[in-house]
Amino acid sequence: MKIDKIITGNLGLKVLALFLAFFVWAMITGKERSYAEKNLECRVEYSNVAKSIDVSNVRPEKVQVRVRGTTKELARIDPDDFKIMIDLKDISEGTRLSYFTEDYIQLPKGIHILAVQPRMIEITTKEFITKEVNVRIRYKGAAPNGIHLIDRRVAPDKIKISGYKPDIGTITYVEGAEYVDLSQFGESKAVKVLLKKEKEILRMDTDEVEVFVEVEDTHKKKNE
């Protein structure tokens, strides 16, 4: 009898409590399983770029993505969870490539894409090269009276320049920034000359050379 009383005692309250528990459980479960939508702004990234390649332009830099998922899952995510990562490991020369945005979005489990804007991503790359070119020195004037010009030498007579292939591919020499005035050489001597760096050249292995001018004093030679 005592057991029956325990089971049947306050039966109404027990049924009500059970109903309330079930109702709360259903509300929580339903909320977790309800679906919603969310707009995200995702940054476009790239990886595995060869040392000889520079990415000069990515358009757009950010993509608008609308996603759908459970309320619980959407509450956990932010734009950092979505990566638009494009692998450039097979790019070995300057080019312009287009990619379908949806093919490169990495989504958390349970999240689905509804819309992407824009649908295409464009990446422009440039090939970076280093090449050897000649040094060209510009001269003006003439040796003073009684001075005979024997030789002119440049050291180094070649230098290495670096830049983007489309910009420096046709460059074959680098000039001195100023003229070397031969009228100033009454005797053999060496002078340093700065090199003119064109805007297309991003780097030179040296910015100056040494010009050696060898002359002979004819008056002095006659006297000897």
Secondary structure, DSSP 8 states (H G I E B T S, - for coil): -HHHHHHHTTHHHHHHHHHHHHHHHHHHHHHHH-EEEEEEEEEEEEE---TTEEEEEEE-SEEEEEEEEEHHHHHH--GGG-EEEEE-TT--S-EEEEEEGGGGEE--TT-EEEEEESSEEEEEEEEEEEEEEEEE--EES---TTEEEEEEEEESSEEEEEEEHHHHTT--EEEBSS-EEGGG-SS-EEEEEEB---TT--EES-SEEEEEEEEEEHHHHHH-
